[in-house]
Amino acid sequence: MKFIRSVIDEMKIVTWPSKKQLRKDTLVVIETSIIFAVMFGVMDWAIQSVFKLVIR
């Protein structure tokens, strides 16, 4: 019971982001994920192309 009470007390102290901030942060995460996916895709394609040239 002591643990549950301390969790409840801590949750009262937490400051939650506003809807506007949450939306902004979510968009940053999505944009960053897309950028990294494209970057890794291009790098993968380039490395495969180099290996194909070396093997032939």
N, CA, C and O atoms as a Maestro MAE file, in Angstrom:
{
 s_m_m2io_version
 :::
 2.0.0
}

f_m_ct {
 s_m_title
 :::
 protein
 m_atom[224] {
  # First column is atom index #
  i_m_mmod_type
  r_m_x_coord
  r_m_y_coord
  r_m_z_coord
  i_m_residue_number
  s_m_chain_name
  s_m_pdb_residue_name
  s_m_pdb_atom_name
  i_m_atomic_number
  :::
  1 25 0.817 -1.204 0.000 1 A "MET " " N  " 7
  2 3 0.000 0.000 0.000 1 A "MET " " CA " 6
  3 2 0.852 1.255 0.000 1 A "MET " " C  " 6
  4 15 0.491 2.255 -0.621 1 A "MET " " O  " 8
  5 25 1.973 1.210 0.688 2 A "LYS " " N  " 7
  6 3 2.828 2.374 0.753 2 A "LYS " " CA " 6
  7 2 3.333 2.743 -0.648 2 A "LYS " " C  " 6
  8 15 3.413 3.919 -1.003 2 A "LYS " " O  " 8
  9 25 3.669 1.716 -1.431 3 A "PHE " " N  " 7
  10 3 4.148 1.965 -2.787 3 A "PHE " " CA " 6
  11 2 3.080 2.659 -3.625 3 A "PHE " " C  " 6
  12 15 3.377 3.621 -4.333 3 A "PHE " " O  " 8
  13 25 1.851 2.184 -3.553 4 A "ILE " " N  " 7
  14 3 0.756 2.766 -4.335 4 A "ILE " " CA " 6
  15 2 0.519 4.211 -3.918 4 A "ILE " " C  " 6
  16 15 0.295 5.073 -4.768 4 A "ILE " " O  " 8
  17 25 0.564 4.478 -2.641 5 A "ARG " " N  " 7
  18 3 0.393 5.864 -2.173 5 A "ARG " " CA " 6
  19 2 1.499 6.770 -2.693 5 A "ARG " " C  " 6
  20 15 1.242 7.904 -3.097 5 A "ARG " " O  " 8
  21 25 2.731 6.268 -2.683 6 A "SER " " N  " 7
  22 3 3.837 7.096 -3.178 6 A "SER " " CA " 6
  23 2 3.716 7.326 -4.686 6 A "SER " " C  " 6
  24 15 4.073 8.395 -5.181 6 A "SER " " O  " 8
  25 25 3.221 6.339 -5.407 7 A "VAL " " N  " 7
  26 3 3.000 6.520 -6.846 7 A "VAL " " CA " 6
  27 2 1.930 7.578 -7.079 7 A "VAL " " C  " 6
  28 15 2.098 8.449 -7.933 7 A "VAL " " O  " 8
  29 25 0.860 7.516 -6.349 8 A "ILE " " N  " 7
  30 3 -0.215 8.507 -6.483 8 A "ILE " " CA " 6
  31 2 0.303 9.900 -6.155 8 A "ILE " " C  " 6
  32 15 -0.013 10.858 -6.860 8 A "ILE " " O  " 8
  33 25 1.092 10.024 -5.096 9 A "ASP " " N  " 7
  34 3 1.676 11.320 -4.735 9 A "ASP " " CA " 6
  35 2 2.584 11.850 -5.833 9 A "ASP " " C  " 6
  36 15 2.555 13.041 -6.144 9 A "ASP " " O  " 8
  37 25 3.386 10.978 -6.421 10 A "GLU " " N  " 7
  38 3 4.286 11.405 -7.499 10 A "GLU " " CA " 6
  39 2 3.497 11.827 -8.741 10 A "GLU " " C  " 6
  40 15 3.864 12.794 -9.409 10 A "GLU " " O  " 8
  41 25 2.424 11.112 -9.050 11 A "MET " " N  " 7
  42 3 1.622 11.446 -10.232 11 A "MET " " CA " 6
  43 2 0.941 12.808 -10.078 11 A "MET " " C  " 6
  44 15 0.650 13.464 -11.079 11 A "MET " " O  " 8
  45 25 0.688 13.236 -8.860 12 A "LYS " " N  " 7
  46 3 0.111 14.558 -8.631 12 A "LYS " " CA " 6
  47 2 1.123 15.662 -8.912 12 A "LYS " " C  " 6
  48 15 0.741 16.786 -9.236 12 A "LYS " " O  " 8
  49 25 2.412 15.348 -8.790 13 A "ILE " " N  " 7
  50 3 3.472 16.332 -9.005 13 A "ILE " " CA " 6
  51 2 3.805 16.487 -10.495 13 A "ILE " " C  " 6
  52 15 4.295 17.533 -10.920 13 A "ILE " " O  " 8
  53 25 3.540 15.453 -11.272 14 A "VAL " " N  " 7
  54 3 3.898 15.449 -12.699 14 A "VAL " " CA " 6
  55 2 3.210 16.600 -13.421 14 A "VAL " " C  " 6
  56 15 2.026 16.861 -13.210 14 A "VAL " " O  " 8
  57 25 3.967 17.282 -14.274 15 A "THR " " N  " 7
  58 3 3.373 18.316 -15.127 15 A "THR " " CA " 6
  59 2 3.225 17.738 -16.527 15 A "THR " " C  " 6
  60 15 4.210 17.356 -17.158 15 A "THR " " O  " 8
  61 25 2.002 17.676 -17.002 16 A "TRP " " N  " 7
  62 3 1.711 17.099 -18.303 16 A "TRP " " CA " 6
  63 2 1.752 18.190 -19.362 16 A "TRP " " C  " 6
  64 15 1.390 19.334 -19.087 16 A "TRP " " O  " 8
  65 25 2.192 17.847 -20.579 17 A "PRO " " N  " 7
  66 3 2.264 18.858 -21.640 17 A "PRO " " CA " 6
  67 2 0.867 19.256 -22.107 17 A "PRO " " C  " 6
  68 15 -0.096 18.499 -21.983 17 A "PRO " " O  " 8
  69 25 0.793 20.462 -22.645 18 A "SER " " N  " 7
  70 3 -0.477 20.913 -23.201 18 A "SER " " CA " 6
  71 2 -0.722 20.186 -24.529 18 A "SER " " C  " 6
  72 15 0.178 19.543 -25.068 18 A "SER " " O  " 8
  73 25 -1.948 20.295 -25.046 19 A "LYS " " N  " 7
  74 3 -2.255 19.649 -26.318 19 A "LYS " " CA " 6
  75 2 -1.386 20.201 -27.435 19 A "LYS " " C  " 6
  76 15 -0.938 19.461 -28.310 19 A "LYS " " O  " 8
  77 25 -1.151 21.505 -27.398 20 A "LYS " " N  " 7
  78 3 -0.327 22.134 -28.430 20 A "LYS " " CA " 6
  79 2 1.110 21.608 -28.373 20 A "LYS " " C  " 6
  80 15 1.690 21.285 -29.410 20 A "LYS " " O  " 8
  81 25 1.680 21.522 -27.186 21 A "GLN " " N  " 7
  82 3 3.050 21.024 -27.038 21 A "GLN " " CA " 6
  83 2 3.132 19.545 -27.404 21 A "GLN " " C  " 6
  84 15 4.096 19.113 -28.036 21 A "GLN " " O  " 8
  85 25 2.128 18.774 -27.013 22 A "LEU " " N  " 7
  86 3 2.101 17.351 -27.332 22 A "LEU " " CA " 6
  87 2 2.047 17.141 -28.836 22 A "LEU " " C  " 6
  88 15 2.747 16.278 -29.366 22 A "LEU " " O  " 8
  89 25 1.225 17.918 -29.530 23 A "ARG " " N  " 7
  90 3 1.113 17.833 -30.987 23 A "ARG " " CA " 6
  91 2 2.450 18.192 -31.643 23 A "ARG " " C  " 6
  92 15 2.892 17.520 -32.574 23 A "ARG " " O  " 8
  93 25 3.079 19.246 -31.154 24 A "LYS " " N  " 7
  94 3 4.365 19.682 -31.703 24 A "LYS " " CA " 6
  95 2 5.432 18.603 -31.505 24 A "LYS " " C  " 6
  96 15 6.166 18.279 -32.439 24 A "LYS " " O  " 8
  97 25 5.518 18.056 -30.312 25 A "ASP " " N  " 7
  98 3 6.509 17.016 -30.024 25 A "ASP " " CA " 6
  99 2 6.261 15.759 -30.863 25 A "ASP " " C  " 6
  100 15 7.204 15.130 -31.342 25 A "ASP " " O  " 8
  101 25 4.991 15.400 -31.036 26 A "THR " " N  " 7
  102 3 4.646 14.232 -31.842 26 A "THR " " CA " 6
  103 2 5.073 14.431 -33.290 26 A "THR " " C  " 6
  104 15 5.611 13.513 -33.909 26 A "THR " " O  " 8
  105 25 4.838 15.619 -33.834 27 A "LEU " " N  " 7
  106 3 5.249 15.903 -35.206 27 A "LEU " " CA " 6
  107 2 6.769 15.852 -35.362 27 A "LEU " " C  " 6
  108 15 7.278 15.386 -36.381 27 A "LEU " " O  " 8
  109 25 7.483 16.327 -34.358 28 A "VAL " " N  " 7
  110 3 8.947 16.265 -34.416 28 A "VAL " " CA " 6
  111 2 9.410 14.805 -34.454 28 A "VAL " " C  " 6
  112 15 10.315 14.464 -35.214 28 A "VAL " " O  " 8
  113 25 8.802 13.956 -33.649 29 A "VAL " " N  " 7
  114 3 9.169 12.544 -33.629 29 A "VAL " " CA " 6
  115 2 8.863 11.891 -34.973 29 A "VAL " " C  " 6
  116 15 9.684 11.134 -35.490 29 A "VAL " " O  " 8
  117 25 7.692 12.175 -35.546 30 A "ILE " " N  " 7
  118 3 7.320 11.594 -36.838 30 A "ILE " " CA " 6
  119 2 8.253 12.074 -37.938 30 A "ILE " " C  " 6
  120 15 8.716 11.272 -38.749 30 A "ILE " " O  " 8
  121 25 8.534 13.378 -37.977 31 A "GLU " " N  " 7
  122 3 9.435 13.925 -38.992 31 A "GLU " " CA " 6
  123 2 10.830 13.329 -38.877 31 A "GLU " " C  " 6
  124 15 11.438 12.966 -39.883 31 A "GLU " " O  " 8
  125 25 11.335 13.227 -37.658 32 A "THR " " N  " 7
  126 3 12.659 12.656 -37.452 32 A "THR " " CA " 6
  127 2 12.697 11.196 -37.882 32 A "THR " " C  " 6
  128 15 13.677 10.750 -38.480 32 A "THR " " O  " 8
  129 25 11.647 10.455 -37.585 33 A "SER " " N  " 7
  130 3 11.579 9.046 -37.984 33 A "SER " " CA " 6
  131 2 11.593 8.909 -39.493 33 A "SER " " C  " 6
  132 15 12.275 8.035 -40.027 33 A "SER " " O  " 8
  133 25 10.851 9.759 -40.188 34 A "ILE " " N  " 7
  134 3 10.812 9.714 -41.650 34 A "ILE " " CA " 6
  135 2 12.176 10.069 -42.233 34 A "ILE " " C  " 6
  136 15 12.646 9.410 -43.160 34 A "ILE " " O  " 8
  137 25 12.809 11.103 -41.697 35 A "ILE " " N  " 7
  138 3 14.129 11.509 -42.190 35 A "ILE " " CA " 6
  139 2 15.141 10.378 -42.022 35 A "ILE " " C  " 6
  140 15 15.897 10.077 -42.945 35 A "ILE " " O  " 8
  141 25 15.154 9.749 -40.840 36 A "PHE " " N  " 7
  142 3 16.088 8.646 -40.624 36 A "PHE " " CA " 6
  143 2 15.766 7.451 -41.510 36 A "PHE " " C  " 6
  144 15 16.684 6.795 -42.001 36 A "PHE " " O  " 8
  145 25 14.486 7.150 -41.730 37 A "ALA " " N  " 7
  146 3 14.106 6.031 -42.591 37 A "ALA " " CA " 6
  147 2 14.601 6.273 -44.018 37 A "ALA " " C  " 6
  148 15 15.142 5.367 -44.651 37 A "ALA " " O  " 8
  149 25 14.416 7.485 -44.519 38 A "VAL " " N  " 7
  150 3 14.889 7.813 -45.870 38 A "VAL " " CA " 6
  151 2 16.409 7.744 -45.922 38 A "VAL " " C  " 6
  152 15 16.977 7.185 -46.861 38 A "VAL " " O  " 8
  153 25 17.067 8.310 -44.917 39 A "MET " " N  " 7
  154 3 18.528 8.309 -44.887 39 A "MET " " CA " 6
  155 2 19.076 6.879 -44.876 39 A "MET " " C  " 6
  156 15 19.995 6.565 -45.632 39 A "MET " " O  " 8
  157 25 18.525 6.023 -44.034 40 A "PHE " " N  " 7
  158 3 18.996 4.639 -43.980 40 A "PHE " " CA " 6
  159 2 18.661 3.885 -45.258 40 A "PHE " " C  " 6
  160 15 19.435 3.032 -45.692 40 A "PHE " " O  " 8
  161 25 17.516 4.189 -45.867 41 A "GLY " " N  " 7
  162 3 17.164 3.568 -47.143 41 A "GLY " " CA " 6
  163 2 18.149 3.932 -48.240 41 A "GLY " " C  " 6
  164 15 18.570 3.070 -49.011 41 A "GLY " " O  " 8
  165 25 18.517 5.201 -48.313 42 A "VAL " " N  " 7
  166 3 19.484 5.651 -49.321 42 A "VAL " " CA " 6
  167 2 20.853 5.024 -49.055 42 A "VAL " " C  " 6
  168 15 21.523 4.571 -49.982 42 A "VAL " " O  " 8
  169 25 21.262 5.001 -47.796 43 A "MET " " N  " 7
  170 3 22.554 4.396 -47.459 43 A "MET " " CA " 6
  171 2 22.555 2.903 -47.797 43 A "MET " " C  " 6
  172 15 23.550 2.397 -48.315 43 A "MET " " O  " 8
  173 25 21.482 2.203 -47.521 44 A "ASP " " N  " 7
  174 3 21.373 0.784 -47.829 44 A "ASP " " CA " 6
  175 2 21.459 0.556 -49.327 44 A "ASP " " C  " 6
  176 15 22.160 -0.346 -49.785 44 A "ASP " " O  " 8
  177 25 20.747 1.371 -50.089 45 A "TRP " " N  " 7
  178 3 20.771 1.255 -51.548 45 A "TRP " " CA " 6
  179 2 22.187 1.498 -52.081 45 A "TRP " " C  " 6
  180 15 22.660 0.766 -52.950 45 A "TRP " " O  " 8
  181 25 22.858 2.525 -51.559 46 A "ALA " " N  " 7
  182 3 24.211 2.852 -52.017 46 A "ALA " " CA " 6
  183 2 25.189 1.724 -51.689 46 A "ALA " " C  " 6
  184 15 26.008 1.352 -52.530 46 A "ALA " " O  " 8
  185 25 25.111 1.187 -50.494 47 A "ILE " " N  " 7
  186 3 26.020 0.100 -50.110 47 A "ILE " " CA " 6
  187 2 25.762 -1.137 -50.956 47 A "ILE " " C  " 6
  188 15 26.709 -1.802 -51.376 47 A "ILE " " O  " 8
  189 25 24.503 -1.456 -51.212 48 A "GLN " " N  " 7
  190 3 24.186 -2.599 -52.062 48 A "GLN " " CA " 6
  191 2 24.722 -2.399 -53.473 48 A "GLN " " C  " 6
  192 15 25.242 -3.335 -54.080 48 A "GLN " " O  " 8
  193 25 24.598 -1.194 -53.992 49 A "SER " " N  " 7
  194 3 25.103 -0.895 -55.337 49 A "SER " " CA " 6
  195 2 26.618 -1.081 -55.406 49 A "SER " " C  " 6
  196 15 27.135 -1.651 -56.366 49 A "SER " " O  " 8
  197 25 27.319 -0.602 -54.393 50 A "VAL " " N  " 7
  198 3 28.777 -0.752 -54.364 50 A "VAL " " CA " 6
  199 2 29.152 -2.229 -54.303 50 A "VAL " " C  " 6
  200 15 30.051 -2.671 -55.018 50 A "VAL " " O  " 8
  201 25 28.474 -2.990 -53.458 51 A "PHE " " N  " 7
  202 3 28.781 -4.424 -53.360 51 A "PHE " " CA " 6
  203 2 28.495 -5.157 -54.661 51 A "PHE " " C  " 6
  204 15 29.247 -6.054 -55.043 51 A "PHE " " O  " 8
  205 25 27.426 -4.791 -55.342 52 A "LYS " " N  " 7
  206 3 27.112 -5.419 -56.630 52 A "LYS " " CA " 6
  207 2 28.200 -5.122 -57.655 52 A "LYS " " C  " 6
  208 15 28.560 -5.995 -58.445 52 A "LYS " " O  " 8
  209 25 28.729 -3.898 -57.652 53 A "LEU " " N  " 7
  210 3 29.806 -3.544 -58.572 53 A "LEU " " CA " 6
  211 2 31.091 -4.310 -58.236 53 A "LEU " " C  " 6
  212 15 31.811 -4.743 -59.135 53 A "LEU " " O  " 8
  213 25 31.371 -4.474 -56.952 54 A "VAL " " N  " 7
  214 3 32.582 -5.181 -56.531 54 A "VAL " " CA " 6
  215 2 32.480 -6.662 -56.871 54 A "VAL " " C  " 6
  216 15 33.458 -7.261 -57.320 54 A "VAL " " O  " 8
  217 25 31.321 -7.253 -56.665 55 A "ILE " " N  " 7
  218 3 31.136 -8.691 -56.906 55 A "ILE " " CA " 6
  219 2 31.213 -9.011 -58.396 55 A "ILE " " C  " 6
  220 15 31.749 -10.056 -58.766 55 A "ILE " " O  " 8
  221 25 30.697 -8.147 -59.253 56 A "ARG " " N  " 7
  222 3 30.722 -8.409 -60.702 56 A "ARG " " CA " 6
  223 2 32.041 -8.169 -61.266 56 A "ARG " " C  " 6
  224 15 32.238 -8.340 -62.469 56 A "ARG " " O  " 8
  :::
 }
 m_bond[223] {
  # First column is bond index #
  i_m_from
  i_m_to
  i_m_order
  :::
  1 1 2 1
  2 2 3 1
  3 3 4 2
  4 3 5 1
  5 5 6 1
  6 6 7 1
  7 7 8 2
  8 7 9 1
  9 9 10 1
  10 10 11 1
  11 11 12 2
  12 11 13 1
  13 13 14 1
  14 14 15 1
  15 15 16 2
  16 15 17 1
  17 17 18 1
  18 18 19 1
  19 19 20 2
  20 19 21 1
  21 21 22 1
  22 22 23 1
  23 23 24 2
  24 23 25 1
  25 25 26 1
  26 26 27 1
  27 27 28 2
  28 27 29 1
  29 29 30 1
  30 30 31 1
  31 31 32 2
  32 31 33 1
  33 33 34 1
  34 34 35 1
  35 35 36 2
  36 35 37 1
  37 37 38 1
  38 38 39 1
  39 39 40 2
  40 39 41 1
  41 41 42 1
  42 42 43 1
  43 43 44 2
  44 43 45 1
  45 45 46 1
  46 46 47 1
  47 47 48 2
  48 47 49 1
  49 49 50 1
  50 50 51 1
  51 51 52 2
  52 51 53 1
  53 53 54 1
  54 54 55 1
  55 55 56 2
  56 55 57 1
  57 57 58 1
  58 58 59 1
  59 59 60 2
  60 59 61 1
  61 61 62 1
  62 62 63 1
  63 63 64 2
  64 63 65 1
  65 65 66 1
  66 66 67 1
  67 67 68 2
  68 67 69 1
  69 69 70 1
  70 70 71 1
  71 71 72 2
  72 71 73 1
  73 73 74 1
  74 74 75 1
  75 75 76 2
  76 75 77 1
  77 77 78 1
  78 78 79 1
  79 79 80 2
  80 79 81 1
  81 81 82 1
  82 82 83 1
  83 83 84 2
  84 83 85 1
  85 85 86 1
  86 86 87 1
  87 87 88 2
  88 87 89 1
  89 89 90 1
  90 90 91 1
  91 91 92 2
  92 91 93 1
  93 93 94 1
  94 94 95 1
  95 95 96 2
  96 95 97 1
  97 97 98 1
  98 98 99 1
  99 99 100 2
  100 99 101 1
  101 101 102 1
  102 102 103 1
  103 103 104 2
  104 103 105 1
  105 105 106 1
  106 106 107 1
  107 107 108 2
  108 107 109 1
  109 109 110 1
  110 110 111 1
  111 111 112 2
  112 111 113 1
  113 113 114 1
  114 114 115 1
  115 115 116 2
  116 115 117 1
  117 117 118 1
  118 118 119 1
  119 119 120 2
  120 119 121 1
  121 121 122 1
  122 122 123 1
  123 123 124 2
  124 123 125 1
  125 125 126 1
  126 126 127 1
  127 127 128 2
  128 127 129 1
  129 129 130 1
  130 130 131 1
  131 131 132 2
  132 131 133 1
  133 133 134 1
  134 134 135 1
  135 135 136 2
  136 135 137 1
  137 137 138 1
  138 138 139 1
  139 139 140 2
  140 139 141 1
  141 141 142 1
  142 142 143 1
  143 143 144 2
  144 143 145 1
  145 145 146 1
  146 146 147 1
  147 147 148 2
  148 147 149 1
  149 149 150 1
  150 150 151 1
  151 151 152 2
  152 151 153 1
  153 153 154 1
  154 154 155 1
  155 155 156 2
  156 155 157 1
  157 157 158 1
  158 158 159 1
  159 159 160 2
  160 159 161 1
  161 161 162 1
  162 162 163 1
  163 163 164 2
  164 163 165 1
  165 165 166 1
  166 166 167 1
  167 167 168 2
  168 167 169 1
  169 169 170 1
  170 170 171 1
  171 171 172 2
  172 171 173 1
  173 173 174 1
  174 174 175 1
  175 175 176 2
  176 175 177 1
  177 177 178 1
  178 178 179 1
  179 179 180 2
  180 179 181 1
  181 181 182 1
  182 182 183 1
  183 183 184 2
  184 183 185 1
  185 185 186 1
  186 186 187 1
  187 187 188 2
  188 187 189 1
  189 189 190 1
  190 190 191 1
  191 191 192 2
  192 191 193 1
  193 193 194 1
  194 194 195 1
  195 195 196 2
  196 195 197 1
  197 197 198 1
  198 198 199 1
  199 199 200 2
  200 199 201 1
  201 201 202 1
  202 202 203 1
  203 203 204 2
  204 203 205 1
  205 205 206 1
  206 206 207 1
  207 207 208 2
  208 207 209 1
  209 209 210 1
  210 210 211 1
  211 211 212 2
  212 211 213 1
  213 213 214 1
  214 214 215 1
  215 215 216 2
  216 215 217 1
  217 217 218 1
  218 218 219 1
  219 219 220 2
  220 219 221 1
  221 221 222 1
  222 222 223 1
  223 223 224 2
  :::
 }
}
